[in-house]
Amino acid sequence: MTRPFQVLINSSALGHNLSIVRKHAPRARIMAVIKANAYGHGLLCVAEALSSVDGFAMLELDAAIRLREAGYSQTILLIEGFFSPKELALCEQYHLSTVIHHSEQLEMLPVYKRRGGLDVFLKLNTGMNRLGFTPEQFSFALRTLQSNATVGQITLMSHFSCADEINDKADVLEQLKIFNHTAAGKNLPRSLANSAAILHYPETHVDWVRPGIMLYGASPFTHKTSMELDLLPVMTVSSKIIAIQNLKTGDRVGYGYAFQANQPMRVGIIAGGYADGYPRSAPTGTPVLVNGRRTRTLGRISMDMLHIDLSGIENAGVGSSVVLWGDGIPVEEIAQSAGTVNYELLCAIQPRM
Ligand SMILES: *Cc1c(COP(=O)(O)O)cnc(C)c1O
């Protein structure tokens, strides 16, 4: 056999998750967030499965151009905007929309008078203090854009810091209040909601929603699983057992001898490790599925391999299938065990598909 590590993408699950976005935000236009190679799922394959959305959002100019050249005619938004006048020219050439979030970008706008080439999303910093103009700078930025003939449609946007924290409604509502106050009377389309806000804050949906993680079938919350949200996992990471070790009481396993058997046990060695994107921080006890049954990892994760406990799973041997996350075992369980979030795991995947 060839090395059995596999990353499978279920495109019908993408379609299902998109329908869940529509169910929650039936009146908003949908901007599917496909940054970081579509959260590790593969840009073009995800775009195809989601081709009915109203727009795509990403960071990378080259990926945006690739998408445009592949024939997608909807809005394609660069969520960190352009970094140089040359990139700005490419935005115009490929009709890419751009976020404008600081004054250096305003200064790069050309002064020549070509009508309506560039659609922009003007970003307002409502508290996250990452990107965007403060409410005080906002009027100046908006006037600058409105007086520049190059600029076409202007949409107002912001981003939430805490929409995923259930006990923290006040923070989202405060950001929303600042945004609404600043945008009042402007009669421009608006965009605020990420996955967590789509699911928990209907008042934030307005004109455009920007779902990311939920499209991939993963929960944006720590207190709610993807299953409770009726989302289906899109990515399934699987591999196989490539060797078996039979341990005696007291035998130890792997780097640092981080696990020691307190009784005789069978251990399976799996082709898959941190070079593939499985988190090295996952401790003994992180769940895995073998032949459809749940068991656990043992000891440290190696670069290309990991150990699993086969106690009580007599029918497992070399060649048995193992699901590391996805179908049957939500990625958030692995994330929680490894002390991180599902976002990081999905993006870290190195498909050697
Ligand atoms: C990544 C991102 C999103 C999507 O966030 P999820 O939590 O994955 O839904 C939305 N908007 C912006 C600006 C982003 O950077």
The ligand as an SDF file (V2000), in Angstrom:
LIG
                    3D

 15 15  0  0  0  0  0  0  0  0999 V2000
  -12.2430   34.6560    9.1970 C   0  0  0  0  0  0  0  0  0  0  0  0
  -13.2260   35.7470    9.1150 C   0  0  0  0  0  0  0  0  0  0  0  0
  -14.6020   35.4800    9.0960 C   0  0  0  0  0  0  0  0  0  0  0  0
  -15.1770   34.0900    9.2980 C   0  0  0  0  0  0  0  0  0  0  0  0
  -15.1040   33.7480   10.6590 O   0  0  0  0  0  0  0  0  0  0  0  0
  -15.6820   32.3280   11.1980 P   0  0  0  0  0  0  0  0  0  0  0  0
  -15.5710   32.4570   12.6700 O   0  0  0  0  0  0  0  0  0  0  0  0
  -14.8020   31.2810   10.6250 O   0  0  0  0  0  0  0  0  0  0  0  0
  -17.0730   32.2420   10.6950 O   0  0  0  0  0  0  0  0  0  0  0  0
  -15.4750   36.5490    8.9130 C   0  0  0  0  0  0  0  0  0  0  0  0
  -15.0000   37.8010    8.7530 N   0  0  0  0  0  0  0  0  0  0  0  0
  -13.6900   38.0960    8.7820 C   0  0  0  0  0  0  0  0  0  0  0  0
  -13.2450   39.5010    8.6190 C   0  0  0  0  0  0  0  0  0  0  0  0
  -12.7670   37.0900    8.9710 C   0  0  0  0  0  0  0  0  0  0  0  0
  -11.4480   37.3830    9.0190 O   0  0  0  0  0  0  0  0  0  0  0  0
  1  2  1  0
  2  3  1  0
  2 14  2  0
  3  4  1  0
  3 10  2  0
  4  5  1  0
  5  6  1  0
  6  7  2  0
  6  8  1  0
  6  9  1  0
 10 11  1  0
 11 12  2  0
 12 13  1  0
 12 14  1  0
 14 15  1  0
M  END
$$$$
